[in-house]
Amino acid sequence: MTNLDLAGKLAILADAAKYDASCSSSAAPKRTSAGGRGVGSTEGSGICHAYAPDGRCISLLKILLTNYCKYDCAYCVNRISSDVRRARFTAAEVVGLTLDFYKRNYIEGLFLSSGIIRSSDYTMEQIVEVARSLREDHDFRGYIHLKTIPEADPLLLEKAGRYADRLSINVELPSEQSLGQLAPEKDLGGIKRAMGRLRLKIEEAKDERKASAAPPPFAGAGQSTQMIVGADPSSDLDILSTSTSLYASYRLKRVYYSAFSPIPRASAALPLVRPPLMREHRLYQADWLLRFYGFSTGEIATGMRGGMLDLKIDPKFAWALENRHGFPVDVNRAAKEQLLRVPGLGTRAVKRILQSRRHRRLRLEDVGRITASIARVRPFIVAEDWHPGTLLDAADLRAKLVTPPRQLDLFTEQAA
């Protein structure tokens, strides 16, 4: 590695970290400090912008400890066979940068990952030292998300959890076959075992919290993972099936999806072009349906063709078109579970409908004031003064309701 000043290292290692999508500070409990003093807070506004599940925009210093890696994962620009410019921070440099940016109110916390230096244990020790120093030497109470290395000693992962608000281990690809082909040094079984150990520690900490007023924290914001989309032949159904299994088995807070980005001098096993960003967006929408709308993977699959989500319409609308027999839904009588399946009605809109109908019977204009998507909602509901009649059965219903592409917003429907 060439000699670089701190600014030069930051330019390289912040850019190298952009390929990891799994950073979010959602659900982080507030940390207290002796005497009420300390540096930082998980609240407020501030380099890297990420979104919490509630739609709140947060700012994190998102960097790699180093972009050198002894692994040779075909999809990774930092693989050992790559000729990218290399850089490496010391633990003290990362601590200093985090505190400096924090005190200037540029960031709300740190997202730290790394390539593998020397060994998994050595690298994990360096990552943990950054978090330890921030918490113990500088009384830092801001948000910390650490990318953990599954091959590292379980005791190191346990130590990381004491300092971090969230931990994540990337599964990278949805199938063991693809991982073996594109990342032969990685072991899906080992990744899952590490996830399982983290789940047990997180649950133990929750139990201790119930029994004690001030239990030692352990990754209070849970664990997450990331899958690369479009680097292998896996379909959207394959990806969502893997996500469903991960959520159920390890109680992940979030699965992140990252569209594959072609890299210089790539392996012949990789595609030459990146998948459309809309595919990544549709996967996030489908993931939202799985976690907050009561859908199963099988139900979402009914709106797919060849295992792929429709790029022109969102997955809830696609499902509704395939299940028109379940509509229209009466907004004045339907249960919450039925309302959540109406295209255009987000969780907040459904909550407001349930609250409003306690006091009066809702008319179509009332629903229109609750949601911004009334044109999409109208064919699928019955209100006090409205029935869609034959509109729901119209052959051109899909064409009428497909809107031109717009700026992607993962939280539009939830905010409706």
The 8 nearest C-alpha neighbors of each residue, nearest first, counted from 0:
[[1, 85, 86, 2, 84, 87, 3, 67],
 [2, 0, 3, 86, 85, 84, 87, 4],
 [3, 1, 0, 4, 86, 8, 7, 87],
 [4, 2, 7, 8, 1, 5, 86, 6],
 [3, 5, 7, 6, 8, 2, 9, 1],
 [4, 6, 8, 7, 9, 3, 92, 88],
 [7, 5, 9, 8, 4, 10, 3, 11],
 [8, 6, 10, 4, 9, 5, 3, 11],
 [9, 7, 5, 11, 10, 6, 86, 12],
 [8, 10, 6, 12, 7, 11, 13, 5],
 [9, 11, 7, 8, 13, 12, 6, 14],
 [12, 10, 8, 14, 9, 13, 15, 7],
 [13, 11, 15, 63, 9, 14, 62, 10],
 [12, 14, 62, 16, 15, 9, 10, 11],
 [15, 13, 12, 11, 16, 17, 10, 62],
 [16, 14, 12, 13, 17, 11, 66, 18],
 [15, 17, 62, 13, 14, 18, 63, 19],
 [18, 16, 19, 14, 15, 13, 20, 61],
 [19, 17, 16, 20, 15, 257, 14, 260],
 [18, 20, 17, 21, 16, 257, 225, 22],
 [21, 19, 22, 257, 18, 255, 225, 256],
 [22, 20, 255, 19, 225, 224, 23, 223],
 [21, 23, 20, 49, 110, 24, 144, 19],
 [22, 24, 51, 25, 49, 50, 21, 57],
 [25, 23, 27, 51, 26, 142, 22, 57],
 [24, 26, 51, 27, 23, 52, 220, 53],
 [25, 27, 220, 28, 24, 219, 221, 51],
 [26, 28, 220, 25, 219, 164, 24, 29],
 [29, 27, 219, 26, 30, 220, 164, 41],
 [28, 30, 27, 31, 41, 40, 140, 141],
 [31, 29, 140, 28, 32, 141, 40, 41],
 [32, 30, 29, 35, 33, 140, 37, 36],
 [31, 33, 35, 36, 37, 34, 30, 138],
 [32, 34, 35, 36, 31, 37, 138, 30],
 [33, 35, 36, 32, 37, 31, 138, 38],
 [34, 36, 32, 33, 37, 31, 38, 30],
 [37, 35, 34, 32, 33, 38, 138, 31],
 [38, 36, 138, 139, 32, 140, 39, 35],
 [37, 39, 139, 140, 138, 137, 40, 36],
 [40, 38, 141, 140, 139, 37, 101, 41],
 [39, 41, 141, 42, 140, 107, 38, 142],
 [40, 42, 141, 142, 107, 29, 43, 39],
 [41, 43, 40, 44, 107, 141, 29, 39],
 [44, 42, 45, 41, 107, 40, 57, 104],
 [45, 43, 57, 107, 58, 42, 106, 104],
 [44, 105, 106, 104, 58, 107, 43, 57],
 [47, 60, 58, 59, 106, 48, 105, 61],
 [46, 48, 59, 58, 60, 61, 49, 57],
 [49, 47, 58, 57, 46, 56, 59, 50],
 [48, 50, 57, 56, 23, 58, 47, 22],
 [51, 49, 56, 55, 54, 23, 57, 52],
 [50, 52, 25, 55, 53, 54, 23, 24],
 [53, 51, 54, 50, 25, 55, 410, 23],
 [52, 54, 51, 55, 50, 410, 25, 413],
 [55, 53, 52, 51, 50, 410, 56, 414],
 [56, 54, 51, 53, 50, 57, 52, 49],
 [55, 57, 50, 49, 54, 48, 51, 58],
 [56, 58, 49, 48, 50, 55, 44, 59],
 [59, 57, 48, 106, 47, 107, 45, 46],
 [60, 58, 108, 106, 47, 109, 107, 61],
 [59, 61, 109, 46, 110, 47, 106, 108],
 [60, 62, 110, 59, 109, 111, 47, 13],
 [63, 61, 13, 16, 111, 12, 60, 110],
 [64, 62, 113, 112, 65, 12, 16, 111],
 [63, 65, 113, 88, 87, 112, 62, 111],
 [66, 64, 87, 63, 113, 67, 114, 86],
 [65, 67, 114, 77, 85, 86, 68, 63],
 [66, 68, 65, 114, 85, 77, 116, 69],
 [69, 67, 114, 115, 70, 79, 78, 116],
 [68, 70, 79, 115, 116, 71, 67, 78],
 [71, 69, 68, 78, 79, 72, 184, 115],
 [70, 72, 78, 79, 73, 80, 69, 182],
 [73, 71, 182, 75, 74, 181, 78, 70],
 [72, 74, 181, 75, 266, 71, 182, 265],
 [75, 73, 72, 76, 181, 230, 269, 262],
 [76, 74, 77, 78, 72, 73, 262, 71],
 [75, 77, 78, 262, 81, 74, 83, 263],
 [78, 76, 75, 66, 81, 67, 68, 79],
 [77, 79, 71, 81, 75, 80, 76, 68],
 [78, 80, 69, 71, 68, 81, 70, 77],
 [81, 79, 78, 71, 82, 77, 70, 69],
 [82, 80, 78, 79, 83, 77, 76, 264],
 [81, 83, 84, 80, 79, 77, 85, 78],
 [84, 82, 81, 85, 77, 76, 66, 78],
 [83, 85, 82, 86, 11, 0, 1, 66],
 [86, 84, 0, 66, 67, 83, 87, 1],
 [87, 85, 8, 65, 0, 66, 11, 12],
 [86, 88, 65, 64, 89, 8, 66, 85],
 [89, 87, 64, 92, 65, 90, 93, 86],
 [88, 90, 92, 91, 93, 87, 64, 125],
 [89, 91, 129, 93, 92, 125, 94, 88],
 [90, 92, 94, 89, 93, 95, 129, 88],
 [93, 91, 95, 89, 94, 90, 88, 96],
 [94, 92, 96, 90, 95, 91, 97, 88],
 [95, 93, 91, 97, 92, 96, 129, 133],
 [94, 96, 92, 98, 93, 97, 99, 91],
 [97, 95, 99, 93, 98, 94, 100, 92],
 [98, 96, 94, 100, 99, 95, 101, 93],
 [97, 99, 101, 95, 96, 100, 102, 94],
 [98, 100, 96, 102, 101, 97, 95, 103],
 [101, 99, 103, 105, 97, 102, 98, 106],
 [102, 100, 98, 104, 106, 103, 99, 105],
 [101, 103, 104, 99, 100, 98, 39, 105],
 [102, 104, 100, 101, 105, 99, 106, 45],
 [105, 103, 101, 45, 102, 106, 100, 107],
 [104, 106, 45, 100, 103, 101, 46, 107],
 [107, 105, 45, 58, 59, 101, 104, 108],
 [108, 106, 58, 59, 41, 45, 141, 142],
 [107, 109, 142, 59, 141, 106, 143, 60],
 [108, 110, 60, 143, 59, 61, 111, 144],
 [111, 109, 61, 144, 60, 145, 143, 59],
 [112, 110, 145, 62, 63, 61, 109, 146],
 [113, 111, 63, 146, 64, 145, 62, 110],
 [114, 112, 63, 64, 65, 115, 66, 111],
 [113, 115, 68, 66, 67, 65, 116, 112],
 [114, 116, 68, 69, 122, 119, 118, 113],
 [115, 117, 118, 122, 68, 114, 69, 67],
 [118, 116, 121, 115, 119, 122, 69, 120],
 [119, 117, 121, 120, 116, 122, 115, 151],
 [118, 120, 151, 122, 121, 115, 150, 123],
 [119, 121, 151, 123, 118, 122, 124, 152],
 [122, 120, 124, 118, 123, 119, 125, 117],
 [123, 121, 125, 119, 124, 120, 116, 115],
 [122, 124, 126, 120, 125, 121, 127, 119],
 [123, 125, 121, 127, 122, 126, 120, 128],
 [126, 124, 128, 122, 123, 127, 90, 121],
 [127, 125, 123, 129, 128, 124, 122, 130],
 [126, 128, 124, 130, 129, 159, 125, 131],
 [127, 129, 131, 125, 126, 130, 132, 124],
 [130, 128, 90, 132, 127, 126, 131, 94],
 [129, 131, 133, 127, 128, 132, 162, 134],
 [132, 130, 128, 134, 133, 129, 135, 127],
 [131, 133, 136, 135, 129, 130, 134, 128],
 [132, 134, 137, 130, 139, 131, 136, 135],
 [133, 135, 138, 139, 131, 132, 137, 136],
 [134, 136, 132, 138, 137, 131, 133, 139],
 [137, 135, 132, 133, 138, 134, 131, 139],
 [136, 138, 133, 139, 135, 134, 132, 38],
 [139, 137, 134, 37, 135, 38, 136, 140],
 [140, 138, 38, 134, 133, 137, 141, 39],
 [141, 139, 39, 40, 30, 38, 138, 37],
 [142, 140, 40, 39, 41, 108, 139, 107],
 [141, 143, 108, 41, 164, 109, 107, 24],
 [144, 142, 109, 163, 164, 108, 110, 145],
 [145, 143, 110, 165, 163, 166, 164, 109],
 [146, 144, 166, 111, 147, 110, 112, 163],
 [147, 145, 112, 167, 166, 168, 111, 144],
 [148, 146, 168, 167, 145, 149, 166, 156],
 [147, 149, 151, 150, 119, 123, 168, 146],
 [148, 150, 190, 193, 151, 147, 189, 168],
 [151, 149, 148, 119, 152, 189, 190, 120],
 [152, 150, 120, 119, 149, 148, 153, 123],
 [151, 153, 154, 155, 120, 150, 156, 149],
 [154, 152, 156, 155, 157, 151, 193, 196],
 [153, 155, 157, 152, 156, 158, 151, 159],
 [154, 156, 158, 157, 153, 152, 159, 123],
 [157, 155, 159, 153, 158, 154, 160, 147],
 [158, 156, 154, 160, 155, 159, 153, 161],
 [157, 159, 155, 161, 160, 156, 154, 162],
 [160, 158, 156, 157, 127, 161, 162, 163],
 [159, 161, 217, 218, 163, 157, 158, 162],
 [160, 162, 217, 158, 159, 216, 163, 218],
 [161, 163, 160, 159, 130, 131, 134, 164],
 [164, 162, 143, 160, 165, 218, 144, 161],
 [163, 165, 218, 219, 220, 143, 144, 27],
 [164, 166, 144, 218, 220, 221, 163, 222],
 [167, 165, 222, 145, 144, 146, 218, 147],
 [166, 168, 223, 146, 222, 224, 147, 169],
 [167, 169, 224, 147, 146, 170, 148, 223],
 [168, 170, 224, 225, 171, 167, 226, 223],
 [169, 171, 172, 226, 225, 224, 168, 190],
 [172, 170, 226, 169, 227, 225, 173, 178],
 [173, 171, 226, 170, 174, 227, 178, 177],
 [174, 172, 238, 241, 226, 237, 171, 175],
 [175, 173, 176, 177, 172, 178, 233, 241],
 [174, 176, 178, 177, 179, 187, 173, 172],
 [175, 177, 179, 174, 178, 180, 181, 173],
 [178, 176, 180, 179, 174, 175, 181, 231],
 [179, 177, 175, 182, 181, 180, 176, 172],
 [180, 178, 183, 176, 177, 182, 181, 175],
 [179, 181, 177, 178, 182, 183, 176, 268],
 [180, 182, 73, 178, 72, 179, 177, 183],
 [183, 181, 72, 178, 179, 184, 185, 180],
 [182, 184, 179, 185, 180, 181, 178, 72],
 [185, 183, 182, 70, 186, 71, 72, 179],
 [186, 184, 183, 182, 187, 178, 179, 190],
 [185, 187, 189, 188, 190, 184, 183, 179],
 [188, 186, 190, 189, 175, 191, 185, 170],
 [187, 189, 191, 186, 190, 192, 175, 193],
 [190, 188, 192, 186, 187, 191, 193, 149],
 [189, 191, 187, 193, 149, 188, 192, 186],
 [190, 192, 194, 188, 193, 189, 195, 187],
 [191, 193, 195, 189, 194, 190, 188, 196],
 [192, 194, 196, 190, 195, 191, 149, 189],
 [195, 193, 191, 197, 192, 196, 198, 190],
 [194, 196, 192, 198, 193, 197, 249, 191],
 [197, 195, 193, 199, 198, 194, 192, 200],
 [198, 196, 194, 200, 195, 199, 201, 193],
 [197, 199, 195, 201, 196, 200, 249, 202],
 [198, 200, 202, 196, 197, 201, 203, 195],
 [201, 199, 203, 197, 202, 198, 204, 196],
 [200, 202, 198, 204, 203, 199, 217, 197],
 [201, 203, 205, 199, 204, 200, 198, 206],
 [204, 202, 200, 206, 205, 201, 199, 207],
 [203, 205, 207, 201, 202, 206, 217, 208],
 [206, 204, 208, 202, 207, 203, 201, 209],
 [205, 207, 203, 209, 208, 204, 202, 210],
 [208, 206, 204, 210, 209, 205, 214, 211],
 [207, 209, 205, 214, 211, 206, 210, 204],
 [208, 210, 206, 207, 211, 205, 212, 214],
 [209, 211, 207, 208, 206, 212, 214, 205],
 [212, 210, 208, 213, 214, 209, 207, 206],
 [211, 213, 214, 208, 210, 209, 207, 215],
 [212, 214, 211, 215, 208, 216, 207, 210],
 [215, 213, 208, 211, 207, 216, 212, 204],
 [214, 216, 213, 217, 204, 161, 208, 207],
 [217, 215, 161, 214, 219, 218, 204, 162],
 [216, 218, 161, 160, 219, 201, 204, 215],
 [219, 217, 164, 165, 160, 221, 163, 220],
 [218, 220, 164, 217, 221, 27, 28, 216],
 [221, 219, 27, 165, 26, 164, 218, 25],
 [222, 220, 165, 218, 219, 252, 166, 251],
 [221, 223, 166, 167, 251, 165, 252, 220],
 [222, 224, 167, 253, 251, 252, 254, 166],
 [223, 225, 169, 254, 168, 167, 255, 170],
 [226, 224, 255, 169, 254, 256, 171, 21],
 [225, 227, 171, 256, 172, 170, 257, 255],
 [226, 228, 257, 171, 259, 172, 258, 256],
 [229, 227, 258, 259, 257, 230, 226, 256],
 [228, 230, 259, 231, 274, 258, 227, 232],
 [231, 229, 259, 228, 269, 270, 227, 232],
 [230, 232, 229, 233, 177, 269, 228, 270],
 [233, 231, 234, 229, 230, 177, 228, 270],
 [234, 232, 231, 237, 235, 238, 173, 229],
 [235, 233, 237, 236, 306, 307, 232, 238],
 [234, 236, 307, 238, 237, 306, 239, 308],
 [235, 237, 306, 239, 234, 238, 240, 307],
 [238, 236, 234, 240, 235, 239, 233, 241],
 [237, 239, 235, 241, 236, 240, 173, 242],
 [238, 240, 242, 236, 241, 237, 243, 235],
 [241, 239, 243, 237, 242, 238, 236, 244],
 [240, 242, 244, 238, 239, 243, 173, 245],
 [243, 241, 239, 245, 244, 240, 246, 238],
 [242, 244, 240, 246, 241, 245, 239, 247],
 [243, 245, 241, 247, 242, 246, 248, 240],
 [246, 244, 242, 248, 247, 243, 249, 241],
 [247, 245, 250, 251, 243, 244, 249, 248],
 [246, 248, 244, 245, 250, 249, 243, 251],
 [249, 247, 245, 246, 244, 250, 195, 251],
 [248, 250, 251, 245, 246, 198, 247, 195],
 [251, 249, 246, 247, 248, 252, 198, 245],
 [252, 250, 246, 223, 222, 253, 249, 221],
 [251, 253, 223, 222, 221, 250, 254, 220],
 [252, 254, 223, 251, 255, 224, 222, 246],
 [253, 255, 224, 225, 223, 242, 256, 251],
 [254, 256, 225, 21, 224, 20, 253, 226],
 [255, 257, 226, 225, 227, 279, 228, 258],
 [256, 258, 227, 228, 20, 259, 226, 279],
 [259, 257, 228, 227, 279, 229, 260, 274],
 [260, 258, 229, 228, 230, 273, 227, 257],
 [259, 261, 273, 258, 262, 272, 274, 230],
 [262, 260, 273, 272, 271, 259, 263, 265],
 [261, 263, 265, 76, 260, 264, 74, 75],
 [264, 262, 265, 261, 76, 81, 82, 266],
 [265, 263, 262, 266, 81, 267, 261, 82],
 [266, 264, 263, 262, 267, 269, 73, 261],
 [265, 267, 268, 269, 73, 264, 74, 270],
 [266, 268, 269, 265, 270, 271, 264, 73],
 [269, 267, 266, 270, 181, 73, 265, 231],
 [268, 270, 267, 266, 230, 271, 265, 231],
 [271, 269, 272, 230, 268, 273, 261, 267],
 [270, 272, 261, 269, 273, 267, 265, 262],
 [273, 271, 270, 261, 274, 260, 259, 269],
 [272, 274, 260, 259, 261, 275, 229, 271],
 [273, 275, 229, 276, 258, 272, 259, 278],
 [276, 274, 277, 278, 273, 279, 258, 310],
 [277, 275, 279, 278, 274, 280, 258, 273],
 [276, 278, 280, 275, 279, 281, 310, 407],
 [279, 277, 281, 276, 280, 275, 282, 310],
 [278, 280, 282, 276, 277, 281, 258, 256],
 [279, 281, 277, 283, 278, 282, 284, 276],
 [282, 280, 284, 278, 283, 279, 277, 285],
 [283, 281, 285, 279, 284, 280, 286, 278],
 [282, 284, 286, 280, 281, 285, 287, 279],
 [285, 283, 281, 287, 282, 286, 280, 288],
 [286, 284, 282, 288, 287, 283, 314, 281],
 [285, 287, 283, 289, 288, 284, 282, 290],
 [288, 286, 284, 290, 285, 289, 291, 283],
 [289, 287, 292, 285, 286, 291, 294, 290],
 [290, 288, 294, 286, 287, 293, 295, 291],
 [289, 291, 287, 288, 292, 286, 293, 294],
 [292, 290, 288, 287, 293, 289, 346, 294],
 [293, 291, 288, 294, 339, 289, 290, 287],
 [292, 294, 289, 291, 288, 295, 290, 336],
 [295, 293, 289, 288, 292, 298, 296, 299],
 [294, 296, 298, 297, 289, 299, 293, 288],
 [295, 297, 299, 298, 300, 240, 239, 294],
 [298, 296, 300, 295, 299, 301, 294, 236],
 [297, 299, 295, 300, 301, 296, 294, 318],
 [298, 300, 296, 301, 297, 302, 318, 295],
 [299, 301, 297, 303, 298, 302, 296, 236],
 [302, 300, 299, 298, 303, 318, 297, 321],
 [301, 303, 318, 317, 300, 299, 321, 314],
 [304, 302, 300, 308, 307, 306, 301, 309],
 [303, 305, 306, 307, 302, 308, 309, 300],
 [306, 304, 307, 303, 234, 308, 236, 235],
 [305, 307, 236, 304, 303, 234, 235, 300],
 [308, 306, 235, 303, 305, 304, 234, 236],
 [309, 307, 303, 310, 235, 314, 281, 306],
 [308, 310, 311, 312, 303, 307, 313, 314],
 [309, 311, 312, 308, 277, 278, 281, 313],
 [312, 310, 309, 313, 401, 404, 402, 277],
 [313, 311, 310, 309, 401, 317, 314, 316],
 [312, 314, 316, 315, 317, 281, 311, 309],
 [315, 313, 317, 316, 285, 318, 312, 299],
 [316, 314, 318, 317, 313, 342, 319, 340],
 [315, 317, 319, 342, 318, 314, 313, 320],
 [318, 316, 302, 314, 320, 315, 319, 313],
 [319, 317, 302, 315, 321, 316, 320, 314],
 [318, 320, 322, 316, 321, 317, 323, 315],
 [321, 319, 317, 322, 318, 323, 316, 397],
 [320, 322, 318, 319, 323, 302, 317, 301],
 [323, 321, 319, 324, 320, 325, 318, 326],
 [324, 322, 325, 326, 320, 319, 321, 391],
 [323, 325, 322, 326, 327, 321, 319, 320],
 [326, 324, 323, 322, 327, 328, 319, 337],
 [327, 325, 328, 323, 324, 379, 380, 322],
 [326, 328, 379, 380, 381, 329, 325, 378],
 [329, 327, 380, 326, 381, 330, 379, 333],
 [328, 330, 381, 331, 333, 332, 380, 382],
 [329, 331, 332, 333, 382, 328, 381, 380],
 [332, 330, 329, 360, 356, 333, 361, 382],
 [333, 331, 329, 330, 334, 328, 356, 353],
 [334, 332, 329, 330, 337, 331, 328, 338],
 [335, 333, 337, 336, 338, 332, 330, 353],
 [334, 336, 338, 337, 339, 333, 349, 353],
 [337, 335, 339, 334, 338, 340, 293, 292],
 [338, 336, 334, 339, 340, 335, 333, 328],
 [337, 339, 335, 340, 341, 336, 349, 334],
 [338, 340, 336, 337, 341, 292, 335, 344],
 [341, 339, 338, 337, 342, 336, 315, 292],
 [340, 342, 338, 339, 344, 343, 379, 376],
 [343, 341, 316, 344, 376, 315, 340, 375],
 [342, 344, 372, 376, 375, 341, 345, 412],
 [343, 345, 342, 341, 348, 349, 339, 415],
 [346, 344, 413, 412, 348, 415, 347, 349],
 [345, 347, 349, 413, 348, 350, 339, 344],
 [346, 348, 350, 349, 345, 413, 414, 415],
 [347, 349, 351, 345, 350, 346, 415, 344],
 [350, 348, 352, 346, 351, 347, 353, 345],
 [349, 351, 347, 353, 348, 352, 346, 354],
 [352, 350, 354, 348, 349, 353, 355, 347],
 [353, 351, 349, 355, 354, 350, 356, 348],
 [354, 352, 350, 351, 356, 355, 349, 357],
 [353, 355, 351, 352, 356, 357, 350, 358],
 [356, 354, 352, 357, 353, 358, 351, 359],
 [357, 355, 359, 358, 360, 353, 354, 352],
 [358, 356, 355, 354, 359, 353, 360, 352],
 [357, 359, 356, 355, 360, 354, 361, 353],
 [360, 358, 356, 357, 361, 355, 331, 362],
 [361, 359, 356, 331, 383, 362, 358, 357],
 [360, 362, 365, 383, 382, 359, 356, 331],
 [361, 363, 383, 382, 365, 364, 384, 360],
 [362, 364, 366, 365, 382, 367, 385, 384],
 [363, 365, 367, 366, 362, 368, 361, 369],
 [366, 364, 362, 368, 367, 363, 361, 369],
 [365, 367, 369, 363, 368, 364, 370, 362],
 [368, 366, 364, 365, 373, 369, 370, 363],
 [367, 369, 365, 366, 370, 364, 371, 373],
 [370, 368, 366, 367, 348, 365, 371, 351],
 [371, 369, 415, 372, 367, 368, 348, 373],
 [370, 372, 373, 415, 367, 369, 368, 343],
 [373, 371, 343, 370, 375, 374, 376, 344],
 [372, 374, 376, 367, 375, 377, 371, 370],
 [375, 373, 377, 372, 376, 400, 378, 371],
 [374, 376, 373, 372, 377, 343, 400, 342],
 [375, 377, 373, 343, 374, 379, 342, 378],
 [376, 378, 379, 374, 380, 375, 373, 387],
 [379, 377, 387, 391, 376, 380, 390, 375],
 [378, 380, 327, 377, 326, 376, 328, 341],
 [381, 379, 327, 328, 329, 377, 378, 382],
 [380, 382, 329, 386, 385, 328, 327, 330],
 [383, 381, 385, 362, 384, 363, 330, 361],
 [382, 384, 362, 361, 385, 360, 381, 363],
 [385, 383, 382, 362, 363, 386, 381, 361],
 [384, 386, 382, 381, 383, 363, 387, 362],
 [385, 387, 381, 388, 382, 380, 384, 327],
 [388, 386, 378, 390, 389, 391, 385, 377],
 [387, 389, 390, 386, 391, 392, 378, 385],
 [388, 390, 392, 391, 387, 393, 378, 386],
 [391, 389, 393, 387, 392, 388, 378, 396],
 [390, 392, 378, 389, 393, 387, 379, 388],
 [393, 391, 389, 390, 394, 396, 323, 388],
 [392, 394, 390, 396, 395, 391, 389, 397],
 [395, 393, 396, 392, 397, 391, 398, 390],
 [394, 396, 398, 393, 397, 399, 392, 400],
 [397, 395, 399, 393, 398, 394, 400, 391],
 [396, 398, 400, 399, 395, 401, 320, 394],
 [399, 397, 395, 401, 396, 400, 402, 394],
 [400, 398, 396, 397, 401, 395, 402, 375],
 [399, 401, 397, 398, 402, 375, 396, 374],
 [402, 400, 398, 399, 397, 312, 403, 311],
 [401, 403, 400, 404, 399, 312, 311, 405],
 [402, 404, 405, 401, 311, 400, 312, 406],
 [405, 403, 402, 406, 311, 407, 401, 277],
 [406, 404, 407, 403, 402, 408, 277, 311],
 [405, 407, 408, 404, 409, 403, 411, 277],
 [408, 406, 405, 409, 280, 277, 404, 411],
 [409, 407, 410, 411, 406, 280, 405, 412],
 [410, 408, 411, 407, 284, 283, 280, 412],
 [409, 411, 413, 408, 412, 54, 414, 53],
 [412, 410, 414, 413, 408, 409, 415, 345],
 [411, 413, 345, 415, 414, 410, 343, 344],
 [414, 412, 345, 410, 346, 415, 411, 347],
 [413, 415, 411, 412, 410, 347, 345, 346],
 [414, 370, 412, 345, 413, 348, 371, 347]]
